[in-house]
Amino acid sequence: MSTLQEQRERQLRHDAERDAHAAERERLLHPIRSRDALKAIADSAAAKFSDPAVTADDVLAWVADEFGYRTAVACSMADAVLPHVVQKHLPWIDTLFLETGYHFPETEGTRDAVESTMQLTIVDVMPKLTVEEQDATYGKDLFARDPALCCQMRKVEPLAEQLTNYEAWLTGVRRDDSPLRANTPLVEWDDKNGMVKVNPIAAWTFDELLEYASANDVIINPLLHDGYPSIGCAPCTRRVAPGEDPRSGRWAGLDKTECGLHA
């Protein structure tokens, strides 16, 4: 076990490397290409990476070459597997965390641990209204009365605004998440956001994700081992019984299965 002094020195080196990347960032960025140009790239890549033998690393090597740091990772902090895979190709990549104001303490703790130990640049994406301001404007606990509107204001709109800075975004969507995601491609055109959307681990199963995390000592949210295979905001997420759809604990009892980010 490392000493406290060694831990402090490691943290200082980690933070210095992040600062060095930030100082170089503008030099590494190229102008964002047109919507038509990006769509053509997405359509070509969708065909190129349709072969089942293609791996996440194959796709990410292409992403690093094609988009560089005009790429962002979207991470819910259910685990850090996707950022861990990505950082090998794009160290210090922007990693977008939707700070909804309703997260479990475990999710916030996972976010902090990831930021302090991995080669990532966490970007907290904030909604326009705080929870208190939303309560004052729309009434308390909007998530219970109109969850679609709550997700729209606290997730979808803030992410859409942040994504205008990039050409491509990487998600952790997997085909075994739910029947609605069963045909998720590795690369697709995101018409809503006008950019390329990449799902590098779409073909992975939940067990494969956990195996990767264990084999590579990747940080995962402790709630994954406490009956929460899919983790969202605390008021709208419950434990899932063995054999249930992994996303059945999201918005349980409501006619809602997606927050709108991937719909």
N, C-alpha and C positions, 0 to 999 in steps of 0.2 A: 504494500500500500504506500502511495506517495505521501510525502510529508506536506504539511500546510504550506511551507515555503515553496516546494516544488509545484504545488497546485497553483499558487499565486503567480509564479513565473510562467507556467503554461498558459494561464489565463491572459497574462500580459502579452505574451507572444501572439496568442490567438487574436486579441483585440488589435494589436499592431498590424497584423496581416490584413484584417478587415479594413482598417483605416488606409493602408497602402493601396488596396484595391479600389476603395472609394475615390482616392486621389487620382487614380488612373482611369476612372470609369468613362469620363467624357471622351477620352482619346479612343476608347474601345468601341464607342457607339457609332453607327452609321445612320444616315437619315432613314426614317420609316418609309417603306415603299408603298405604292398605291394599293388600294383595295383589290383592283383587278390583278395586279402582279402577284399579290399574296394568294389570291384565290387560285391562280394558275399553279403556283408552287404547291398549294395544299392538294389540289386535284391530282397532280403528278405524283406526289408523295403517297397519297392514299392508295394508288395502284401499286407503286413500288413496294410498299410495306404491307401488302395484303397477304403475302406468303406466311403461313403459320410458323415457318422456321425462323422468322425474324425475331430478334431478341430486343429487350428494352435497351441494351447498350448499342445495338445497331441503330436504333431510332435516335437515341440521344447523341451519338457521334454525328449523325446528319444534322440534328438540331444545332449543335455547337458550331458546325461549319456554316450552316445556312443562315442562322439568325444571331449567333453570338449572344451578346448581352442585351439584345432586344428581345430576350426571352424572360419570362417570369414563371415561377412555380406557385401554384395555389395549394396551400397546405392547411388542412383543418386541425392539425395537431392531434389527430387520432393516433398517428404514428409518424415517424420521420423516415420511413422507408423510401418513399419517392425522393425527397430531398437528398437522402444519402446516395441513392443511385445517380442522381443528377450531378451532385457536386464533384464527382470524378471527372466529368466532362466540362463543367462550367463552375469552377470554384468561386464562391462568394456571389452566386446568382441571387437576384432578388427573389425572396420567398414571401408571398403575400399571405398574411394572416388576417382574416376578417374578425375584427374586434367588435363583436356584436353587443357586448355589455351583459350577455346572459350566459357566458361560458361556465362550465364546471371548474372548480378550483384545480382539479387535476389537469384540465386542458391548458389553463394558464401556466401551470407548473411545467408542463411538457414544452410549451412554447419557450419559456425562459431557459430550460435546460438545453433545448436545441440551439438557441441563440448563443449560449455561452460555450458550446462544445463543438459545433459543426461549422464547416466552411460555407456559411450561408449569410446572407444579409436579410434579416427579417424586416419586412415592411408592414407595419400595423395599418390596416385599411379601416378607416373609421367612418361610421354613418354620420350624416349631417346633424342628427339630433342625438343627444345623450338619452339614456333610458328615462331620466327624470323629465327632460323636455318632451319626449314622445308621450309619456304619461299625461303631461299637462295639456298636450294638444289633442291627443286621440283617446284619452282615458286610460286608466291603469290596466295592465295586462292585455295589451292589444293582441299578443300572440295567442291568447285563448279565444278571442272573439273573431279575429280576422288574421289568421296566421300567414296567409298569402301576402297581405299588405305589410305585415311586420317583416317578413323575409325580404320583400321587395326593397324596403327602406334600409334595412340593416345589413343586407348581404348583396343583393343583385345590383342595385344602383351604385353603391360605393365601389364594388369590384369593376363594374363597367367603366366607371370614370378612371380608375387606376390603370386599367388595361390599355387605355389610349396611348400609354407610353411605350408599348411593346408591339412586336409583330407576331409573336407566338406565345401561347401560354400552355403550361404543362399541368395536367391534372392526375389525380390518383384514382380516377374512376376505373372500376374493374367490372368485367362482364358478369361475375357471380354476385355482384352487389344486389341485383334485383332483376326480374324478368325484363323490365324496361331498358336495362343496360346490356342485355345479352348479346347484342350485335355491335357493341362499341368498337370502332376501328382504332388503329394505332394513331393514325393521322386523319384529320377531317377539317373541313372548312366551317368556321364558326360565323355564320351569317349575321347573327345578332350583334356580335362585337366587331365584325369586320376584320378578322384575323385568323391565323392558323391555330388550331387546337390539337394538342398532342396528348395522347393517353398511353404513355410508355409501358405501364404495367397492366393494361387492360386484360391480358390473357392470364394473369396470375390469379390463383385461388387465394382465399383467405388463409388457408393453411400454409401455402407457399410464402405469403407475405410474412407470417409469423416465423417461419423457418429462416427466411432471409434475415429478419431482425435478430433472431437468436444467434445465427452463425456469424453475423457481422457486428454484434453488440450495438445494435441500433436502438435509440430511445423510442419507446412506445408509451402511449398513454395507459396508465394502470387500469383505467376503466375497461380496456379491451379484455382484461382477465377477470372482470367483475360483472360479466353479463351484458356488456355494451359493445357488440361488434360494429355498430355504426353510431358515431357520437356527434351530436349536434348541440344546440343550446339546451341548458339544463332543464328549463321548464317544459320543453317539448320532446324530451327523450326519456324513455324508460328502458329497463332491462328487457332482454329477449330470452324467452325460454328455449331450451335445447330443441333443435329441429325447426324452429320458426325462421321465417324469412329474416335475414340479417338486418334489413331496414324496417322491420315491422315495429321496432321500438321508436321510430321517428314519427312524430305527430300522431301517436297512437290514439285511436278513437275518432280521428278526424279524416275527412275525405281529402287527404293530402299525402303525397309520397315523395315529392321533390321540392326543394326550396326555390328552384327557378334558375339556378346557376347553370345547370346542364340540360335544361329543357328548351 
